[in-house]
Amino acid sequence: MGKIILRLDRVMADRKISLKELSEKVGVTNVNLSKMKTGKISAIRFSTLEAICEALDCQPGDILEYVSEESEEAGQ
């Protein structure tokens, strides 16, 4: 089975926005955003995803990436 990878760190770097600044714009704690940034979460609310996309002026697909099992095996 494949998996979803969060690319929040990449989008934040592209937009030159800090964790603290994004946290203030989105209304999510630094700790929770940091977990998202490092991929240490198993779920995300649509309302949070919407707020992040609005703050970063991006689409959900810019933040979320699906990697199939075949891709994972090829990369090893």
VMD Tcl script that builds the backbone (N, CA, C; Angstrom):
set m [mol new atoms 228]
animate dup $m
set s [atomselect $m all]
$s set {name element resname resid chain x y z} {
  {N N MET 1 A 0.841 -1.177 0.000}
  {CA C MET 1 A 0.000 0.000 0.000}
  {C C MET 1 A 0.889 1.244 0.000}
  {N N GLY 2 A 0.509 2.226 -0.754}
  {CA C GLY 2 A 1.254 3.481 -0.825}
  {C C GLY 2 A 1.033 4.334 0.406}
  {N N LYS 3 A 1.537 5.550 0.354}
  {CA C LYS 3 A 1.365 6.457 1.481}
  {C C LYS 3 A 1.304 7.899 0.997}
  {N N ILE 4 A 0.750 8.742 1.856}
  {CA C ILE 4 A 0.662 10.176 1.596}
  {C C ILE 4 A 1.839 10.854 2.295}
  {N N ILE 5 A 2.542 11.691 1.564}
  {CA C ILE 5 A 3.680 12.426 2.120}
  {C C ILE 5 A 3.314 13.906 2.159}
  {N N LEU 6 A 3.578 14.536 3.289}
  {CA C LEU 6 A 3.330 15.969 3.438}
  {C C LEU 6 A 4.552 16.745 2.959}
  {N N ARG 7 A 4.325 17.710 2.096}
  {CA C ARG 7 A 5.398 18.552 1.546}
  {C C ARG 7 A 5.272 19.993 2.046}
  {N N LEU 8 A 4.733 20.149 3.247}
  {CA C LEU 8 A 4.532 21.480 3.810}
  {C C LEU 8 A 5.849 22.235 3.920}
  {N N ASP 9 A 6.905 21.545 4.310}
  {CA C ASP 9 A 8.212 22.197 4.459}
  {C C ASP 9 A 8.688 22.804 3.146}
  {N N ARG 10 A 8.476 22.106 2.051}
  {CA C ARG 10 A 8.910 22.590 0.736}
  {C C ARG 10 A 8.113 23.827 0.314}
  {N N VAL 11 A 6.784 23.784 0.528}
  {CA C VAL 11 A 5.941 24.922 0.145}
  {C C VAL 11 A 6.263 26.137 1.014}
  {N N MET 12 A 6.495 25.902 2.296}
  {CA C MET 12 A 6.865 27.004 3.189}
  {C C MET 12 A 8.185 27.634 2.754}
  {N N ALA 13 A 9.139 26.821 2.373}
  {CA C ALA 13 A 10.436 27.339 1.924}
  {C C ALA 13 A 10.272 28.142 0.635}
  {N N ASP 14 A 9.448 27.630 -0.283}
  {CA C ASP 14 A 9.198 28.344 -1.542}
  {C C ASP 14 A 8.571 29.712 -1.293}
  {N N ARG 15 A 7.692 29.779 -0.275}
  {CA C ARG 15 A 6.984 31.025 0.030}
  {C C ARG 15 A 7.753 31.901 1.027}
  {N N LYS 16 A 8.873 31.367 1.513}
  {CA C LYS 16 A 9.708 32.085 2.491}
  {C C LYS 16 A 8.893 32.526 3.711}
  {N N ILE 17 A 8.169 31.570 4.294}
  {CA C ILE 17 A 7.353 31.835 5.470}
  {C C ILE 17 A 7.816 30.941 6.616}
  {N N SER 18 A 7.912 31.525 7.785}
  {CA C SER 18 A 8.373 30.765 8.950}
  {C C SER 18 A 7.222 29.990 9.576}
  {N N LEU 19 A 7.574 29.027 10.402}
  {CA C LEU 19 A 6.589 28.245 11.128}
  {C C LEU 19 A 5.749 29.142 12.023}
  {N N LYS 20 A 6.399 30.086 12.674}
  {CA C LYS 20 A 5.694 31.008 13.570}
  {C C LYS 20 A 4.691 31.860 12.798}
  {N N GLU 21 A 5.113 32.393 11.659}
  {CA C GLU 21 A 4.233 33.240 10.849}
  {C C GLU 21 A 3.039 32.442 10.319}
  {N N LEU 22 A 3.293 31.225 9.831}
  {CA C LEU 22 A 2.206 30.387 9.330}
  {C C LEU 22 A 1.254 30.011 10.457}
  {N N SER 23 A 1.805 29.713 11.603}
  {CA C SER 23 A 0.999 29.367 12.774}
  {C C SER 23 A 0.026 30.496 13.113}
  {N N GLU 24 A 0.518 31.719 13.087}
  {CA C GLU 24 A -0.329 32.877 13.389}
  {C C GLU 24 A -1.421 33.078 12.337}
  {N N LYS 25 A -1.079 32.872 11.066}
  {CA C LYS 25 A -2.050 33.063 9.987}
  {C C LYS 25 A -3.130 31.985 9.983}
  {N N VAL 26 A -2.728 30.759 10.328}
  {CA C VAL 26 A -3.631 29.616 10.224}
  {C C VAL 26 A -4.409 29.378 11.521}
  {N N GLY 27 A -3.836 29.768 12.649}
  {CA C GLY 27 A -4.491 29.524 13.925}
  {C C GLY 27 A -4.258 28.121 14.447}
  {N N VAL 28 A -3.113 27.562 14.096}
  {CA C VAL 28 A -2.706 26.231 14.564}
  {C C VAL 28 A -1.409 26.415 15.342}
  {N N THR 29 A -1.239 25.667 16.413}
  {CA C THR 29 A -0.049 25.831 17.243}
  {C C THR 29 A 1.227 25.480 16.481}
  {N N ASN 30 A 2.330 26.062 16.924}
  {CA C ASN 30 A 3.637 25.743 16.336}
  {C C ASN 30 A 3.927 24.250 16.410}
  {N N VAL 31 A 3.566 23.643 17.545}
  {CA C VAL 31 A 3.834 22.208 17.752}
  {C C VAL 31 A 3.106 21.376 16.702}
  {N N ASN 32 A 1.821 21.670 16.490}
  {CA C ASN 32 A 1.050 20.901 15.506}
  {C C ASN 32 A 1.535 21.145 14.083}
  {N N LEU 33 A 1.881 22.386 13.771}
  {CA C LEU 33 A 2.418 22.666 12.429}
  {C C LEU 33 A 3.770 21.993 12.231}
  {N N SER 34 A 4.563 21.953 13.270}
  {CA C SER 34 A 5.861 21.289 13.188}
  {C C SER 34 A 5.679 19.795 12.916}
  {N N LYS 35 A 4.694 19.188 13.550}
  {CA C LYS 35 A 4.404 17.765 13.298}
  {C C LYS 35 A 3.967 17.559 11.856}
  {N N MET 36 A 3.177 18.490 11.333}
  {CA C MET 36 A 2.764 18.389 9.929}
  {C C MET 36 A 3.968 18.526 9.017}
  {N N LYS 37 A 4.805 19.479 9.344}
  {CA C LYS 37 A 5.983 19.778 8.524}
  {C C LYS 37 A 6.921 18.575 8.439}
  {N N THR 38 A 7.031 17.822 9.527}
  {CA C THR 38 A 7.925 16.666 9.557}
  {C C THR 38 A 7.221 15.359 9.213}
  {N N GLY 39 A 5.906 15.439 8.921}
  {CA C GLY 39 A 5.175 14.240 8.526}
  {C C GLY 39 A 4.813 13.322 9.668}
  {N N LYS 40 A 4.791 13.827 10.884}
  {CA C LYS 40 A 4.517 13.007 12.061}
  {C C LYS 40 A 3.038 13.005 12.453}
  {N N ILE 41 A 2.160 13.186 11.472}
  {CA C ILE 41 A 0.725 13.148 11.758}
  {C C ILE 41 A 0.078 12.056 10.908}
  {N N SER 42 A -1.084 11.603 11.331}
  {CA C SER 42 A -1.786 10.576 10.564}
  {C C SER 42 A -3.082 11.115 9.960}
  {N N ALA 43 A -3.460 12.344 10.316}
  {CA C ALA 43 A -4.685 12.933 9.783}
  {C C ALA 43 A -4.574 14.450 9.809}
  {N N ILE 44 A -5.387 15.084 8.959}
  {CA C ILE 44 A -5.457 16.540 8.935}
  {C C ILE 44 A -6.895 16.936 8.631}
  {N N ARG 45 A -7.412 17.880 9.358}
  {CA C ARG 45 A -8.775 18.365 9.113}
  {C C ARG 45 A -8.806 19.180 7.833}
  {N N PHE 46 A -9.904 19.071 7.103}
  {CA C PHE 46 A -10.059 19.861 5.896}
  {C C PHE 46 A -9.997 21.349 6.211}
  {N N SER 47 A -10.555 21.749 7.336}
  {CA C SER 47 A -10.533 23.177 7.691}
  {C C SER 47 A -9.095 23.663 7.895}
  {N N THR 48 A -8.246 22.816 8.457}
  {CA C THR 48 A -6.830 23.170 8.643}
  {C C THR 48 A -6.129 23.224 7.289}
  {N N LEU 49 A -6.405 22.245 6.447}
  {CA C LEU 49 A -5.811 22.214 5.108}
  {C C LEU 49 A -6.245 23.443 4.304}
  {N N GLU 50 A -7.507 23.806 4.406}
  {CA C GLU 50 A -8.005 25.000 3.720}
  {C C GLU 50 A -7.286 26.257 4.208}
  {N N ALA 51 A -7.126 26.385 5.523}
  {CA C ALA 51 A -6.461 27.562 6.095}
  {C C ALA 51 A -4.993 27.622 5.654}
  {N N ILE 52 A -4.326 26.488 5.610}
  {CA C ILE 52 A -2.924 26.444 5.174}
  {C C ILE 52 A -2.829 26.840 3.704}
  {N N CYS 53 A -3.713 26.292 2.876}
  {CA C CYS 53 A -3.703 26.622 1.446}
  {C C CYS 53 A -3.974 28.102 1.220}
  {N N GLU 54 A -4.887 28.664 1.995}
  {CA C GLU 54 A -5.182 30.090 1.861}
  {C C GLU 54 A -3.970 30.932 2.261}
  {N N ALA 55 A -3.348 30.573 3.382}
  {CA C ALA 55 A -2.194 31.337 3.876}
  {C C ALA 55 A -0.999 31.238 2.942}
  {N N LEU 56 A -0.820 30.072 2.306}
  {CA C LEU 56 A 0.335 29.864 1.431}
  {C C LEU 56 A 0.014 30.097 -0.050}
  {N N ASP 57 A -1.250 30.414 -0.335}
  {CA C ASP 57 A -1.693 30.615 -1.715}
  {C C ASP 57 A -1.284 29.421 -2.581}
  {N N CYS 58 A -1.760 28.236 -2.170}
  {CA C CYS 58 A -1.416 27.015 -2.884}
  {C C CYS 58 A -2.622 26.089 -2.942}
  {N N GLN 59 A -2.466 24.977 -3.601}
  {CA C GLN 59 A -3.488 23.942 -3.711}
  {C C GLN 59 A -3.125 22.780 -2.781}
  {N N PRO 60 A -4.113 21.982 -2.350}
  {CA C PRO 60 A -3.800 20.822 -1.498}
  {C C PRO 60 A -2.754 19.900 -2.123}
  {N N GLY 61 A -2.792 19.764 -3.441}
  {CA C GLY 61 A -1.823 18.909 -4.128}
  {C C GLY 61 A -0.392 19.424 -4.047}
  {N N ASP 62 A -0.220 20.699 -3.701}
  {CA C ASP 62 A 1.126 21.240 -3.503}
  {C C ASP 62 A 1.714 20.758 -2.175}
  {N N ILE 63 A 0.830 20.415 -1.235}
  {CA C ILE 63 A 1.246 20.026 0.107}
  {C C ILE 63 A 1.233 18.511 0.291}
  {N N LEU 64 A 0.271 17.846 -0.349}
  {CA C LEU 64 A 0.107 16.406 -0.203}
  {C C LEU 64 A 0.580 15.687 -1.456}
  {N N GLU 65 A 1.319 14.602 -1.250}
  {CA C GLU 65 A 1.801 13.813 -2.384}
  {C C GLU 65 A 1.565 12.339 -2.089}
  {N N TYR 66 A 0.996 11.624 -3.047}
  {CA C TYR 66 A 0.785 10.193 -2.902}
  {C C TYR 66 A 1.945 9.441 -3.543}
  {N N VAL 67 A 2.517 8.513 -2.788}
  {CA C VAL 67 A 3.599 7.682 -3.306}
  {C C VAL 67 A 3.112 6.244 -3.277}
  {N N SER 68 A 3.055 5.624 -4.452}
  {CA C SER 68 A 2.564 4.242 -4.554}
  {C C SER 68 A 3.613 3.268 -4.015}
  {N N GLU 69 A 3.158 2.095 -3.726}
  {CA C GLU 69 A 4.056 1.056 -3.218}
  {C C GLU 69 A 5.164 0.750 -4.227}
  {N N GLU 70 A 4.809 0.747 -5.517}
  {CA C GLU 70 A 5.799 0.478 -6.557}
  {C C GLU 70 A 6.895 1.538 -6.575}
  {N N SER 71 A 6.489 2.799 -6.380}
  {CA C SER 71 A 7.465 3.886 -6.346}
  {C C SER 71 A 8.393 3.751 -5.157}
  {N N GLU 72 A 7.823 3.336 -4.018}
  {CA C GLU 72 A 8.631 3.156 -2.808}
  {C C GLU 72 A 9.664 2.063 -3.022}
  {N N GLU 73 A 9.244 0.943 -3.635}
  {CA C GLU 73 A 10.161 -0.175 -3.871}
  {C C GLU 73 A 11.246 0.197 -4.880}
  {N N ALA 74 A 10.906 0.963 -5.893}
  {CA C ALA 74 A 11.877 1.380 -6.904}
  {C C ALA 74 A 12.918 2.317 -6.319}
  {N N GLY 75 A 12.522 3.103 -5.324}
  {CA C GLY 75 A 13.427 4.065 -4.709}
  {C C GLY 75 A 14.398 3.453 -3.724}
  {N N GLN 76 A 14.192 2.196 -3.373}
  {CA C GLN 76 A 15.087 1.560 -2.372}
  {C C GLN 76 A 16.311 0.989 -3.007}
}
mol reanalyze $m
mol bondsrecalc $m
mol representation Tube
mol addrep $m
